[in-house]
Amino acid sequence: MSKYYPLVDVDSTGLDKVPLFPANHIADALGKCNFALAEIAPHRYTLLAMKPLDGDPDQYHIHCPMCGKAMAQVVPYKSDHLLGEYACENCN
C-alpha cells in the first residue's frame, strides 16, 4: 500500500516544502495541501500537485519524510500534476 505525504511550506517563498504525517489515500493528502509526495519505493517519491503548476517545478526543495533532509530530483517532471521523482540520498 502506498503512503501519501501532504507537503507544507516552511518558508515565505513557498519553495521549501516538508511532509506531514502520511495518509493512506491520495485524496486525504491532497485534500489538506496543494502538494503531496507518493511513496513509490522505499525512499523514493513522486511529487504530486493538486492543481496544474504555474512555473518551474525544479525550483522546489522537497524534504524527505524519514530524515528531513532535502531530496534530489532523479526523474524530471512529467505533467502539470506529476512533478518528478525524488530520492533521499541520506536514507538510501
GUTI-549874 format. One line per 8 residues: their letters; for each residue x, y, z of N, C-alpha, C. Coordinates in nm, 3 decimals. Each point is the difference from the previous one (the first is absolute). Layout:
BEGIN
A	X:Y:Z:X:Y:Z:X:Y:Z ~ ...
% end
This chain:
BEGIN
MSKYYPLV	0.084:-0.118:0.000:-0.084:0.118:0.000:0.089:0.124:0.000 ~ -0.030:0.092:-0.088:0.076:0.125:-0.009:-0.036:0.092:0.116 ~ 0.098:0.083:0.035:-0.023:0.106:0.098:0.007:0.132:-0.073 ~ -0.082:0.094:0.044:-0.004:0.133:-0.059:0.026:0.101:0.110 ~ 0.094:0.090:-0.025:0.038:0.100:0.099:-0.038:0.139:-0.048 ~ -0.097:0.067:0.066:-0.028:0.138:-0.036:0.123:0.087:0.028 ~ 0.024:0.099:-0.085:0.115:0.089:0.016:-0.046:0.139:0.040 ~ 0.073:0.061:0.092:-0.027:0.137:0.042:0.124:0.085:-0.021
DVDSTGLD	-0.021:0.130:-0.017:0.110:0.095:-0.017:0.063:0.029:0.135 ~ 0.133:0.012:0.000:0.070:0.039:0.123:0.075:0.132:-0.018 ~ -0.023:0.066:-0.113:0.060:0.131:-0.022:-0.102:0.092:-0.066 ~ 0.029:0.128:-0.001:-0.096:0.097:-0.053:-0.008:-0.003:-0.153 ~ 0.098:-0.060:-0.068:-0.003:-0.007:-0.146:-0.087:-0.115:-0.051 ~ -0.027:-0.099:0.085:-0.079:-0.116:-0.041:0.080:-0.102:-0.078 ~ 0.132:0.012:0.000:0.084:-0.092:-0.078:0.057:-0.114:0.084 ~ 0.007:0.018:0.131:0.056:-0.101:0.090:-0.117:-0.076:0.061
KVPLFPAN	-0.013:-0.130:-0.031:-0.117:-0.076:0.041:0.040:-0.122:0.083 ~ -0.073:-0.022:0.108:0.025:-0.115:0.088:-0.128:-0.083:0.012 ~ 0.015:-0.131:0.015:-0.117:-0.088:0.011:-0.059:-0.001:0.140 ~ -0.131:-0.023:0.005:-0.071:-0.022:0.125:-0.017:-0.150:0.021 ~ -0.087:-0.039:0.090:-0.024:-0.141:0.027:-0.060:-0.068:-0.123 ~ 0.031:-0.128:-0.022:-0.048:-0.068:-0.120:-0.151:-0.026:0.002 ~ -0.054:-0.007:-0.120:-0.141:-0.038:-0.019:-0.001:-0.126:-0.086 ~ -0.106:-0.078:0.011:-0.012:-0.123:-0.079:-0.063:0.023:-0.136
HIADALGK	-0.063:0.115:-0.020:-0.069:0.029:-0.125:0.045:0.135:-0.053 ~ 0.016:0.008:-0.130:0.046:0.124:-0.063:-0.096:0.116:0.027 ~ -0.129:-0.029:0.002:-0.099:0.106:0.024:0.018:0.062:0.138 ~ 0.037:-0.081:0.098:0.023:0.052:0.135:0.122:0.092:0.003 ~ 0.105:-0.036:-0.072:0.122:0.081:-0.001:-0.021:0.130:-0.077 ~ -0.058:-0.009:-0.120:-0.018:0.120:-0.081:-0.120:0.083:0.045 ~ -0.086:-0.056:0.084:-0.111:0.077:0.053:0.044:0.104:0.101 ~ 0.117:-0.022:0.059:0.053:0.091:0.101:0.095:0.103:-0.058
CNFALAEI	0.068:-0.035:-0.108:0.106:0.084:-0.056:-0.007:-0.005:-0.153 ~ 0.071:0.091:-0.063:0.005:0.000:-0.147:0.103:-0.097:-0.056 ~ 0.093:-0.044:0.086:0.106:-0.091:-0.043:0.007:-0.119:0.094 ~ 0.043:-0.115:-0.054:0.019:-0.120:0.081:0.110:-0.085:-0.062 ~ 0.058:-0.085:0.081:0.095:-0.101:-0.046:-0.070:-0.135:0.002 ~ 0.018:-0.078:-0.106:-0.047:-0.138:-0.004:0.123:-0.089:0.007 ~ 0.004:-0.089:0.098:0.114:-0.092:0.013:-0.016:-0.110:-0.104 ~ 0.094:-0.011:-0.093:-0.009:-0.100:-0.106:0.095:-0.118:0.022
APHRYTLL	0.098:0.019:0.087:0.095:-0.102:0.042:0.063:0.053:0.128 ~ 0.068:-0.083:0.077:0.064:0.053:0.120:0.093:0.118:-0.032 ~ -0.025:0.111:0.065:0.080:0.123:-0.014:-0.003:0.060:-0.140 ~ -0.106:-0.029:-0.074:-0.018:0.058:-0.134:-0.145:0.046:-0.013 ~ -0.018:0.123:-0.048:-0.130:0.065:0.005:-0.030:0.073:-0.131 ~ -0.129:0.009:-0.034:-0.046:0.084:-0.110:-0.067:0.122:0.062 ~ 0.036:0.118:-0.051:-0.062:0.124:0.044:-0.128:0.022:-0.080 ~ -0.111:0.015:0.071:-0.131:0.017:-0.061:-0.053:0.140:0.028
AMKPLDGD	-0.070:0.058:-0.097:-0.064:0.130:0.018:-0.150:-0.015:-0.019 ~ -0.077:0.062:0.089:-0.144:-0.006:-0.010:-0.050:0.081:-0.120 ~ 0.061:0.116:-0.023:-0.037:0.088:-0.110:0.115:0.006:-0.099 ~ -0.028:0.029:-0.126:0.110:0.016:-0.095:0.099:0.106:0.049 ~ 0.126:-0.027:-0.020:0.105:0.084:0.053:0.032:0.115:-0.094 ~ 0.009:0.120:0.055:0.051:0.115:-0.074:0.146:0.015:0.038 ~ 0.088:-0.003:-0.098:0.142:0.015:0.030:0.076:-0.130:-0.007 ~ 0.123:0.006:0.044:0.095:-0.110:-0.011:-0.001:-0.086:0.127
PDQYHIHC	-0.034:-0.128:-0.010:-0.001:-0.085:0.119:0.140:-0.026:0.056 ~ 0.104:0.025:-0.078:0.137:-0.023:0.049:0.040:0.100:0.108 ~ -0.078:0.105:0.019:0.034:0.102:0.098:-0.028:-0.043:0.144 ~ -0.076:-0.109:0.020:-0.037:-0.042:0.134:0.112:-0.079:0.068 ~ 0.007:0.015:0.132:0.089:-0.080:0.084:-0.091:-0.091:0.081 ~ 0.000:-0.128:-0.036:-0.090:-0.097:0.062:0.080:-0.081:0.102 ~ -0.053:-0.008:0.121:0.071:-0.069:0.108:-0.052:-0.141:0.021 ~ 0.089:-0.087:0.043:-0.030:-0.141:0.022:-0.094:-0.019:0.119
PMCGKAMA	-0.102:-0.085:-0.015:-0.091:-0.029:0.112:0.068:-0.074:0.116 ~ 0.110:-0.068:-0.028:0.065:-0.080:0.103:0.106:0.079:0.079 ~ 0.090:0.069:-0.070:0.111:0.066:0.069:-0.008:0.152:-0.003 ~ -0.081:0.057:-0.088:-0.016:0.144:-0.005:0.098:0.074:-0.090 ~ 0.097:-0.070:-0.057:0.096:0.067:-0.089:-0.061:0.022:-0.138 ~ 0.052:0.101:-0.071:-0.048:0.027:-0.136:0.035:-0.118:-0.090 ~ -0.094:-0.036:-0.087:0.020:-0.114:-0.090:0.043:0.049:-0.138 ~ 0.061:-0.088:-0.075:0.043:0.030:-0.137:-0.108:-0.047:-0.097
QVVPYKSD	-0.024:0.081:-0.102:-0.093:-0.041:-0.106:0.074:-0.096:-0.091 ~ -0.055:-0.120:-0.020:0.066:-0.102:-0.080:-0.068:-0.022:-0.135 ~ -0.126:0.043:-0.013:-0.073:-0.007:-0.126:-0.072:0.133:-0.015 ~ 0.014:0.067:-0.115:-0.065:0.129:-0.017:-0.151:-0.011:-0.005 ~ -0.066:0.114:0.012:-0.146:0.000:0.004:-0.058:-0.053:-0.131 ~ -0.120:-0.058:0.013:-0.064:-0.067:-0.113:-0.122:0.076:-0.050 ~ -0.070:0.068:0.090:-0.123:0.071:-0.038:-0.026:0.110:0.102 ~ -0.112:0.068:-0.016:-0.036:0.106:0.094:-0.033:-0.052:0.139
HLLGEYAC	-0.030:-0.129:0.011:-0.037:-0.059:0.129:0.105:-0.097:0.054 ~ 0.083:-0.056:-0.086:0.109:-0.089:0.041:0.130:0.078:-0.018 ~ 0.057:0.045:0.111:0.109:0.097:-0.007:0.138:-0.060:0.022 ~ 0.017:-0.123:-0.036:0.132:-0.062:0.008:0.011:-0.098:0.115 ~ 0.111:-0.074:-0.003:0.028:-0.097:0.107:0.122:0.047:0.078 ~ -0.004:-0.027:0.130:0.104:0.043:0.092:0.049:-0.120:0.079 ~ 0.128:0.001:0.034:0.060:-0.105:0.082:0.084:0.066:0.109 ~ -0.001:-0.061:0.116:0.081:0.050:0.111:0.136:-0.067:-0.002
ENCN	0.102:0.080:-0.022:0.136:-0.053:-0.003:0.048:-0.036:0.140 ~ -0.056:0.061:0.102:0.039:-0.028:0.138:-0.056:-0.135:0.046 ~ -0.121:-0.032:-0.038:-0.065:-0.125:0.046:0.036:-0.121:-0.085 ~ 0.043:0.020:-0.123:0.032:-0.114:-0.088:0.128:-0.065:0.038
% end
